């Protein structure tokens, strides 16, 4: 009969390394700020956050955000178009295929 205890011990020892490497990068990742905040690219016509939170998604509304710091200005230029999820505070850049919404509103 083969000795399975050493094989089980080796598999258990290798498992923590696999868990650390198994953390997936967020979809549409643009950058990660120094404080760990994620900056993602919006998909076309996206209005709600799609970040997974456990078994569900966040689904917080994306609001235009003007309270960014110097790190955002250095990365994306002066007066960038930045959106932030109202629940999880992940930052989003606009979709490249959509027109910018920084202009004046026309009524």
Secondary structure, DSSP 8 states (H G I E B T S, - for coil): ----HHHHHHHHHHHHHHHHHT----TTEEEE-TTS-EEEE--TT--B---EETTEE---BEEE-----HHHHHHH-TT--EEEETTT--EEE--TTS--S-S----
